[in-house]
Amino acid sequence: MRKGTAATTGLWLVAAGAHLALGRWIDHAAGTGVLGAASLYAYLAIGLGTQNILVRRRAARLAPRVAPGLPAGV
């Protein structure tokens, strides 16, 4: 159902790391100390939520259609 490879995982980890690093840099420059963590959590939630929706839609298109009241495979 997913079409990701090891390169996809690597790029995703690099993007998350870059996001965390930029958040920490902004926190250091602004002196707030909370933007980096909150921003990373939002990034992860939006990214993983979007992936979940897309994979579920793709799976629904690939799933065999079953008539109501009939067991699967009939």
Backbone as CSV, one residue per row, in Angstrom:
resi,resn,N_x,N_y,N_z,CA_x,CA_y,CA_z,C_x,C_y,C_z
1,MET,0.811,-1.189,0.000,0.000,0.000,0.000,0.862,1.265,0.000
2,ARG,2.024,1.171,0.575,2.923,2.324,0.571,3.988,2.107,-0.482
3,LYS,4.454,3.197,-1.047,5.442,3.088,-2.097,6.788,3.657,-1.663
4,GLY,6.990,3.827,-0.368,8.233,4.393,0.131,9.380,3.401,0.084
5,THR,10.587,3.922,0.009,11.799,3.113,0.015,12.678,3.574,1.171
6,ALA,13.864,3.014,1.265,14.823,3.442,2.289,15.192,4.915,2.072
7,ALA,15.251,5.329,0.828,15.553,6.738,0.533,14.439,7.649,1.042
8,THR,13.192,7.213,0.924,12.065,7.987,1.432,12.190,8.182,2.940
9,THR,12.509,7.099,3.637,12.677,7.174,5.088,13.833,8.089,5.449
10,GLY,14.932,7.955,4.747,16.093,8.812,5.007,15.785,10.278,4.791
11,LEU,15.125,10.593,3.696,14.766,11.983,3.421,13.773,12.520,4.446
12,TRP,12.854,11.679,4.891,11.889,12.105,5.903,12.606,12.410,7.210
13,LEU,13.562,11.580,7.592,14.332,11.822,8.819,15.182,13.084,8.702
14,VAL,15.772,13.315,7.537,16.554,14.539,7.321,15.649,15.763,7.432
15,ALA,14.452,15.692,6.850,13.524,16.819,6.925,13.097,17.093,8.365
16,ALA,12.806,16.034,9.128,12.416,16.222,10.530,13.576,16.794,11.333
17,GLY,14.787,16.310,11.085,15.966,16.841,11.771,16.216,18.303,11.431
18,ALA,16.071,18.650,10.161,16.243,20.049,9.754,15.189,20.933,10.409
19,HIS,13.966,20.439,10.489,12.893,21.193,11.115,13.203,21.434,12.594
20,LEU,13.670,20.399,13.275,14.033,20.530,14.684,15.197,21.497,14.859
21,ALA,16.204,21.388,14.012,17.369,22.269,14.103,16.977,23.730,13.881
22,LEU,16.150,23.984,12.879,15.712,25.360,12.623,14.873,25.892,13.783
23,GLY,14.016,25.038,14.352,13.224,25.453,15.502,14.100,25.824,16.691
24,ARG,15.122,25.024,16.945,16.042,25.328,18.053,16.815,26.615,17.793
25,TRP,17.215,26.818,16.530,17.942,28.038,16.186,17.056,29.268,16.397
26,ILE,15.801,29.168,15.980,14.867,30.271,16.178,14.636,30.509,17.671
27,ASP,14.505,29.422,18.443,14.334,29.561,19.897,15.529,30.268,20.515
28,HIS,16.720,29.886,20.087,17.931,30.515,20.637,17.985,31.993,20.265
29,ALA,17.665,32.311,19.006,17.720,33.698,18.549,16.647,34.554,19.216
30,ALA,15.459,33.989,19.421,14.350,34.751,20.000,14.356,34.694,21.527
31,GLY,15.014,33.686,22.090,15.060,33.548,23.537,13.780,32.997,24.144
32,THR,12.941,32.343,23.346,11.675,31.842,23.875,11.795,30.420,24.410
33,GLY,12.376,29.519,23.645,12.596,28.163,24.101,11.443,27.196,23.925
34,VAL,10.352,27.575,23.259,9.224,26.658,23.098,8.797,26.453,21.646
35,LEU,9.228,27.292,20.756,8.778,27.201,19.376,9.254,25.928,18.697
36,GLY,10.488,25.534,18.918,11.058,24.363,18.253,10.272,23.104,18.520
37,ALA,9.969,22.806,19.779,9.247,21.581,20.120,7.820,21.622,19.587
38,ALA,7.129,22.732,19.788,5.746,22.835,19.325,5.677,22.748,17.804
39,SER,6.607,23.377,17.128,6.638,23.357,15.676,6.937,21.946,15.166
40,LEU,7.847,21.242,15.822,8.159,19.875,15.401,6.955,18.963,15.598
41,TYR,6.256,19.099,16.708,5.057,18.285,16.944,3.998,18.552,15.883
42,ALA,3.806,19.801,15.523,2.837,20.138,14.478,3.276,19.554,13.140
43,TYR,4.562,19.656,12.841,5.108,19.102,11.597,4.854,17.600,11.520
44,LEU,5.134,16.883,12.608,4.937,15.439,12.630,3.454,15.079,12.530
45,ALA,2.616,15.796,13.259,1.179,15.501,13.239,0.588,15.721,11.851
46,ILE,0.931,16.822,11.224,0.399,17.116,9.897,0.951,16.123,8.865
47,GLY,2.240,15.853,8.924,2.851,14.926,7.969,2.319,13.515,8.093
48,LEU,2.286,12.989,9.319,1.805,11.620,9.514,0.298,11.517,9.278
49,GLY,-0.451,12.536,9.652,-1.891,12.536,9.405,-2.202,12.528,7.920
50,THR,-1.479,13.312,7.156,-1.675,13.355,5.712,-1.318,12.017,5.073
51,GLN,-0.201,11.437,5.502,0.180,10.121,4.982,-0.896,9.085,5.291
52,ASN,-1.435,9.128,6.490,-2.471,8.181,6.904,-3.688,8.301,5.994
53,ILE,-4.129,9.514,5.749,-5.298,9.733,4.888,-5.039,9.220,3.473
54,LEU,-3.870,9.532,2.921,-3.561,9.118,1.554,-3.451,7.608,1.428
55,VAL,-2.823,6.948,2.397,-2.682,5.495,2.338,-4.041,4.823,2.488
56,ARG,-4.889,5.341,3.381,-6.224,4.756,3.546,-7.059,4.907,2.272
57,ARG,-6.964,6.052,1.614,-7.700,6.233,0.352,-7.202,5.282,-0.712
58,ARG,-5.888,5.114,-0.796,-5.321,4.195,-1.782,-5.752,2.766,-1.491
59,ALA,-5.748,2.381,-0.215,-6.165,1.030,0.174,-7.642,0.802,-0.141
60,ALA,-8.465,1.825,0.077,-9.896,1.688,-0.211,-10.132,1.473,-1.707
61,ARG,-9.337,2.110,-2.551,-9.481,1.913,-3.996,-9.029,0.521,-4.419
62,LEU,-8.066,-0.060,-3.693,-7.544,-1.370,-4.054,-8.345,-2.513,-3.451
63,ALA,-9.112,-2.246,-2.403,-9.852,-3.300,-1.709,-10.975,-3.818,-2.591
64,PRO,-11.203,-5.137,-2.546,-12.322,-5.693,-3.327,-13.647,-5.220,-2.748
65,ARG,-14.591,-5.000,-3.621,-15.924,-4.566,-3.201,-16.732,-5.775,-2.752
66,VAL,-17.363,-5.696,-1.594,-18.177,-6.782,-1.057,-19.607,-6.268,-0.916
67,ALA,-20.549,-7.016,-1.446,-21.955,-6.634,-1.328,-22.400,-6.766,0.121
68,PRO,-23.267,-5.866,0.598,-23.730,-5.947,1.983,-24.437,-7.281,2.252
69,GLY,-24.131,-7.878,3.372,-24.766,-9.120,3.760,-24.090,-10.377,3.221
70,LEU,-23.117,-10.232,2.315,-22.424,-11.386,1.788,-21.045,-11.487,2.420
71,PRO,-20.590,-12.711,2.705,-19.235,-12.850,3.240,-18.207,-12.505,2.176
72,ALA,-17.039,-12.092,2.626,-15.965,-11.740,1.685,-15.601,-12.946,0.842
73,GLY,-15.304,-12.731,-0.408,-14.910,-13.802,-1.308,-16.066,-14.423,-2.068
74,VAL,-17.281,-13.947,-1.851,-18.443,-14.515,-2.538,-18.798,-13.619,-3.702
